[in-house]
Amino acid sequence: MKKTLAVLGAVVITGFLATGCAGPEKKLGRGLSNTYEIVRLGEMRRTVEQNSLFEPENRYASSLVKGFNRSLARTGIGIYEIVTFPIPSYEPVATRHFKPNPVYPDSYKPRLVEDATFATDTAIGFSGGDIAPWFPGSRFHIFEN
């Protein structure tokens, strides 16, 4: 009996350790990224860009309002995912209206931050990446080809 309980306990512990926590971890990370949308305003920049290209009659006023609404909605989705991250289901919510991960305008693709962590050769000082990605509209890169 003691041997059976020990084996059963080992199987249960192995099962808990083998399953991991990829689902909650992904949901929490996605929630944090989406919650930061209110500061980043990527949805607003993308909406203004897309509307100015495809709907020129509705350029700025309606684009700003629509983009701000989308930014608030994405922030709300992020808060929901942070609060419910330990609870299954771990799939993204509202994917009919929003992409699961934060969006950027098509004219800007984020790159690695210029930092010693990501630098290819810090010994002689040559590396590349964004200089100031936290400034809206920063497009300056070192060694851009």
N, C-alpha and C positions, 0 to 999 in steps of 0.2 A: 504494500500500500504506500509506504513512504517513497519507494523507488518510483512508483507510478506518478505520484504528486510532483516529485522532483523533475521527472521527464516532462510532465505536462507544464510545469512552471517554466522550464527551459524553452519549450516550444512556444509558449505565450510570449515570453520576453524576446525571443528571436523574431517572432512575428511582428511585435511592436517596433523593434529596431530595424527590421528589413523593409517595412512599409515606408518609412521616411515621412517627411512632411512637405513634399513638393507642392501639393495642392494649396494648403494654407499659406505657404511661403509665397507662391506665385500670386495668390489673391491679395495678400497684404501688400506686396510690392506694386502690383497694378493699382491698388487703392491709393497708396502713397503718391504714385506718379500722377494719378488723376486728380487727387486733392490739390496738388501743386499747380494745377491748371489755372487757378484764379490769379496766381502770381505770374505765370509764364505767358498766359493769353495766346497760346498757339492756335486755339480754335478761332479766336477773333481775327488774328492775322490771316489765317487760311481762308476764312469766310470772306473777308474783305478782298483778298486776292482773287478768289474764285468768282465772286460776284462782279468784280470790276472787269474780269475777262469775259465772262459768259452772259452777264446781264448788265450791260453798260447803262441802261436807264435807271437801275437801282444801285448806284455806285456806293456812296459813302453812308448816308444816313441809315438806310435800312440794313446795310451790311454790318454797320457797327452794332446796331441793336440785335440783329440775328446772331452775330458772333459772340456778343456778350452773353446772350441767353444760352448759347451752346457751351460757353465757358462755365457758366453757373451750373448747367445740367451735368457737365462732366465732373465738376467739383462735388456735386451731390452724389453722383455715382461712386466717386472715390471715397467719400465719407461712409456711404453704405457698405462698400467692400471692406473698409477698415474695421467697422463695427462688427460685421458678420464674417470675418476671415476664418475663425475656427469652425464655423458651421458649414457643412456641405450644402450646396453644390459649389464647386470651385470654378465653374465656367464663367466667362464674362457675362455681365448683364447688359441689356439694351443694345445688343449688337446690330439690331435692325437700323438704328439711328446713329450709332457711334461706333467707330473702330475701337477695339479693346484697348489699344495702347494710345498714348498721347500723339496728336498729329502736329505736323509742322507745315508751313506754307511750302508749296512746290519749289519756290525760288530759294529755299534754304534747307539744306540737309545738315543736321548736327554732326560734328566730328568729335574726336577725342580732345580733351582739354590739354593745352600745352603745359605739361608738368613733368617732373623728373620720374614719376611713376610710369608714364607711358612713353617717355623719350627713348629713342633708339640708340643714341650715343651721347650720353651726358658728359662723358669724359672730355670731349673736345667742344661741346656746346652746340652741336648740330642736331636738330630734331624738328618736328613739325606739329601742327595742331591749331586749335582755336586759341586766340590770345585772350579775349574777354567775352566768353559766350554768355555771361550773365547780363551783359548790356543788350537790350533789345535792338535788333538791326545790325549787330556786330557781324561783319562778314570777312574780317581780316584774318588771313591764315599765313603761317610761315611756310615757305617752300611749296606754294600751291602750284600744281602743274596744270 
